């Protein structure tokens, strides 16, 4: 098949959607399909003949995020000449409607992946928050209803769409993990690569340092952890709009000397970070899946995560990690219990790897997505 992936987020921007789109692209190409990514023009992007870039402008509230300008006739003409069989939108706005217009004109099906709880990102729009939240729900639900099929990364998202009256076919297909690359490794070698002491217990967070990720809770939780496990370290890998504020907060904590902020790195370089960790910490309540939780599981690292939609479909409480309330003391208590019980922690890590191989192998994602494409093409 000839497939177009329309996304407002793509490399070199670091984020879950970018990773998901690139994972899908590579998996489809490995099966022999022809794939083009249609994305915003971005500073520092490497030239790629299979990536078509719309003109873009920096987002006022997140300058690293490029907002595509979806009305660009030369780009639209180029996309039409591709003769796509499937138009796959990854957002309900900007390039999503562009994909829908082009699909209708070509008489081909539109598939939509509902990656994001858009109403949880209302703080990025300089308009009254209740108005933005209501508009985000209305727009995303309407767009989903217009698609031939919708991909939900989790059962929670499918349930949400049903509750909002979306009548389109919705299939749950979690974003997959390359379990051959994201796998358990030598923690001593991994810590040496990250300049961490081999004997120190390591708590890890990987992801954007933005408001919706609630990373502040992890810092406050670690202050409690370090009081009980003095040699523990907290390592945060990533960057975002909250980086400076979080670093300033960390400096005020008694545990400041045990907290390390590491810069974001290419996705392919992340396994060593997970392999260095004893426990993965996660406090976001805005997830549709929590891809980093699946990556940690694939690396055999048990997680301590807040209980929430998406996350509780990756972390099995008491089996592959612990689910807690969102308050820092609750996160800390769970992390301490795993750090002090190495046998339990290692057992959970082994089980996490088993479930990742069974449920989150990228090959499953590609199998299910290709089958969905074939189905909507037959229906069309």
Secondary structure as UniProt FT lines:
FT   STRAND          2..6
FT   TURN            11..12
FT   HELIX           16..30
FT   TURN            31..32
FT   STRAND          34..40
FT   TURN            43..44
FT   TURN            49..50
FT   STRAND          51..54
FT   STRAND          56..59
FT   TURN            60..61
FT   STRAND          62..68
FT   HELIX           73..80
FT   TURN            81..82
FT   STRAND          86..89
FT   HELIX           95..106
FT   STRAND          109..114
FT   HELIX           118..124
FT   HELIX           129..146
FT   STRAND          149..152
FT   HELIX           155..163
FT   TURN            164..165
FT   STRAND          170..172
FT   TURN            179..181
FT   HELIX           187..193
FT   TURN            194..195
FT   TURN            198..199
FT   STRAND          202..206
FT   HELIX           211..213
FT   HELIX           215..228
FT   TURN            230..231
FT   STRAND          233..237
FT   TURN            241..242
FT   HELIX           243..251
FT   TURN            254..255
FT   HELIX           256..258
FT   STRAND          259..262
FT   HELIX           267..269
FT   HELIX           271..275
FT   STRAND          279..282
FT   HELIX           291..298
FT   TURN            299..300
FT   STRAND          302..306
FT   TURN            309..310
FT   HELIX           311..313
FT   TURN            318..320
FT   STRAND          321..324
FT   HELIX           328..339
FT   HELIX           342..359
FT   HELIX           362..379
//
